[in-house]
Amino acid sequence: MTRRQFDRTQNSIFRRSRRPPKPKNAPASSASDDAYAATISELSAEPPAKRIAQPPPPPERRSSRKGSGASWGLPLLWLTIVGVLGGTGYAAFLLLTLVPPPPNCEQVSPIAADSERLYCANQAASSRQLEDLVAAVALVRNWTEEHPLYRESQRFLEEWSKGILAIASAKMSDGDLQEAIKIAGNVPENSPLYDRAQQQIAAWQSNWDKGAAIYEEALEALKNQNWRLANQKAEELSRLNNEHWRAQRYNELTRFIASEQLARQRLSQARELAEYQTVDRLKEAMDLARQVELKSFARPDAQAEIARWSRALLKIADERLAAKDVEGAIAAANTVPQDSSLSEEAEDFVVFSRAMAMSWKDNLMMLLEAQAIVGEIQPDRPLYERAQAQIQTWQASIQDLLQIQVASAVASVGQPLTFRLADELAQMVAQGRPRRIEAQTKIASWRKEIQSIQDRPFIIRARQIAQTESIESLKAAIAEASRVEIGRPRRIEAQTSIAQWNKKIEVLEDQPILNEARSVANSGNLSQAITIAQRIQPGRVLYTEAQDAIYGWTIQIQVAEDRAILNDASYLASIGQYSEAIRTASRIRWGRPLYDEAQGSIARWTAERNALFAPPPQPAPRSYSEPPASSWSEPEPAPYYPPEPAPEPVPPPPEAPIAPEFETPSDALPPPE
């Protein structure tokens, strides 16, 4: 340090020493204040440089004068000398007994004494500001033991070093290790606290390294979601001999652990919601994942999941657009959040969807407008390539649409020649073009029109032939209509007419047979009528009518046959031969017209037979009770009611006759009335 720099530093110290007093809340060491007060007392008690009074010069010897003046000159001279010496002694006494004024630290001369500099440096250091303490230390840093003020400066240097270490410790508590080491490094080697400062620096560095290692291990455990290990590291951190790690960073770590657990829990819940793969559930999942804090280790996973779910939303939107659900597609795309990596793609998809909806209207102007809208998507946007591909498709579609419209205009004339010309024009829409299917549909329609025109004469001639409605004319009409081949437009119309004419032929062929059968039935020969009607085969038009007639004639035959049997059975029952009557009536089988009537008669005859042979009822047993004391009368006998006869089971058909349950001799029956 040059002399000029040293003087500039000292002047700075002296100017700070005249600062106004510190506020009450400013930190200051009581020991340092005592030291500063002692310094002031000692410096004030130090005697200033002695001022040696110069005696007045000896009076010049004058020649004695004669007369009265010579007698007064010598005493006056000695009186003057005594007065001057007395005043000088008194002034010296005052200078020795009075305290000199303190030096002016605001204006210190570059050549001021070291005592004044030391005093001003101590005054400045009393502010406890780092720059003042460092400046004060710099004053005495290079003083050797030979310096007169060395011992006093060592006492001040110790206090100043304490202040520096206190500031360094405060920085360390705030977590600023480098600044704390830098500040503590201001303690010079000649300070009594130099070794202590170096030990403190080493301890800070050691504790810091240990705390940093534990903290990093805890963060690594959090990355791996090892909550147990992270909490163990937090406990180790709380046991360090360092306020920064033990309190501040420990609290920070515990909060971070809780935050990480909450973030992972939210992300897990979001993944469960996203498994449904619906728009609403995906939106809820992304809203939950976005609550993960930016500084969380789970944030990258959350961002990746949001991007994946955004892609799923765009896939749903694309599927809806393919199904021409424009509103649903736009709603799904708008669900993608703004902070997603796919937000720009979602915005482009909304524009693209609206343009696609316009193109579906199959209007030339709409196609042009849709092309203009999609053309606004810039090259740096995600859907630029898809938009350009769609523009090319629309351009080709516009060309094809114009070609098809020209062909349709030609085909509208409705003649075979114009249909063929329209066919050739539409064939110009090559395979792979956007409107190839539409062109082929038009071509197929026009070809059917040509075939319809070609086959129309066949049907017209066939209908004209069939107008006579004879078997020969109808067969000829069928032959003419059959010229319409399979797969041609009028094939169904021709086949419908052919089916009608076949039915008419069947009616003309079978009606005489049915008329003959009815004529024979009217003559009374029902069996012959049935035989004739059975000649009409199944599947023919009059088959159902013939079967209805056969059924009616069969019923008439069965009624005639079974009525004779039922009359015979009734006669037998009337003469008391119930069992024989029952056996005879049982010959009428199930399903025949008189079956129900026969079964009713059998039940009635069975009841009558059972009532005839039932034993008389036994009299009811008489019950006895004590007669009243006053009077007694014999009770009347109970009335007799014969039991209801049990119905006889229905006998089987005559093929399996059953033996009668009771055989009544003919002579035991009462004579018929």
Phi, psi and omega in degrees: 000129179285167180295323181293317178296321179296318179294323179295320178296318181293320178298323177296318179298317183293323178293322179291332183293341180264017179293156176297158182298151182288155174293167185295328185274002180286134181289134178207142180275133180295324179295320179295320178298319178297320180295317179297321179295319179296322180298317180298318182296315183294317181293327180288327182283344182293127182291139177289171179300132183291135178260114182275116180286129178278127177293149180295149180298146180299141181292141178293141179282125177251153178292132180298140180254150180274148173116200185281331180296328182291333182285334179266346188290314185292314178298324180293325179294313179294327178295321179295318180297318180295321180294319180294316180295323179293319178296321179294318179296320179294319178296320178295322178297318178296319180296327181283331185266334181272144177284130180290154178291148179294154179292154178276102185286346178283333180227089180254131181288144177301339180256020180295157181291155180297330179296319177295319179297317179296319179299311181295324178297318178294322177298316179294321182291341179294347177287344180064020174275144186299316183295326178290319179295317180296319179295321178295319179296320181300333181294317187254006184302321187259009178288131179265177182292341180282349182290139183299327182261018185299312182298317179295321180294327178296322178295316177295321182297325178296317179294318180295323178296322176300317179298318179297315180295326178295317178294320178297319178297322178297319177297322179294321178296330178280356177090013181257084184295312184298318179293322179297317179295319180298317180293315180295336178291350177284349176287117186285167182292333181274007178279143176298340182257015183297312180298320179296321179295318180293321176297320180295319178298316179296319179295318178299315182296318180296311180297323180296315179298319179294315178296320179296320179296315179297319181296318179295320177297321178295319179295321178295322176296322178294322177299322180273004179061034176265083187295324182296313180295323179297319178292325176297318179294326177295321177295320177298323180295324182289346182261004179286152179271060181206121185298323182297311181283323185291327185247296188295306183287331175296312178298320178298318182292317179297321176295322181292322177298313178298320179295320179294318178298317178296320180296316179294323178296316178297320180294323177295316177297321179296321179294322177296319178294322184289343180296337179290338177056039172247161184298314182296315181292323177295322178296315178298320180297317180291323177298322179289320180291330180288347177283350177291129185293155183296324184276359182285147175293338179280351183298315177301319177296319179296318179296320178296319179293320178299319178296319180294318179290328175296321176296322177296321177296318179293328176294317176298317179298320179294320178296319178294323178294322177296329176275007179064030173262083187293315182298317178295323179294317180294320179298319179293319180292324179290346179285340179296124184291158182292330181273007177280152178291347180254016183296320180294321177296322178296318178298317178295325181294323178298314178298317181297320181295317179296321178294321178297320178299322178292323182290337181288345181287356174055043179237138184300317181294321179294322178297318179295319179293319177298321178297321179292321181295312181292332179294345179282351178289122187284159182297336181273005181269154185297324185264019184297313182296318178295321179296317179294321177296321179292325178297317177297321178297318180293323177297316176295322179295322178296318178297316180294321180298317177298319179296318181291322179297321176296316179297320179295323178296321178293319182290341182294346176296326174086018179252152180305322180295316180292326176296319179294321178295317177298323177301314180296321179294318181290333178294344179289344173283101190287167178293138182093353177282157184300324184253029179297317181295317179298318179296318180293326176296316177298316180299315179299320179296318181291324178294323176295324177297319178297315180296323178297319178295322181290324185270349182301319180299325180299314182291321180297315180295320180297318179294324178294320179294322185283358184293332179288338175059037168262163182298318181294316181292324179293319177295323178293322178295321178297318179297320180292317181290336180289352178288344175284115188283164179293138178092355179269155188303323184267013180296316181295318179299318179294317181293326176297315178295320179298318179298318178296318181290326176297320178296319179296323177296317179297319178297316180296328181278322188265342182298319177299323180296314181294322178296319179297316180298319179294323178296317179295321180294324179293334178281353176105353180267082184289322181297318178294324178296320178296319180298319180293316183293334180289354176288343177280117188280155177298147179093350179272165189298317185268010182296315181297318179295321178294319179294324176297318178295318179299319179298316179296318179292325178296320178298317180299319180296315181295321179297318179295320181290315186281336179295322178296319180295316182293327176293319178298317180295322179295323179295316180298321180292328181290336179262008174094000179271074185293318182296319179292323179294320179296318180297321181291316181292336180289351178287346178277113188279165178292141179096350179272158188302321185265016183296313181297319179296320179295319180294323176296320178294319179299318179295320180293317181291327177295318179295319180294321179294319180293323179293330182290322185254016179282138178291155179293150181286146176285145178292147180290139179297140182274136177260143183248139175219150181298130178289153176297154185293330186283314185209166179217139176219143181285131180291151179285149180293149179290144180290152182262128175236119179292147181291152177291134179289139178284138180291141180281140178301150180290126182288154176290172180297167186299337181297337178235077183293148178247152178285140179293145181289323176229133175251110183267124177298145182294332180281344180277345181278149177289151180295146179294148180283000000 
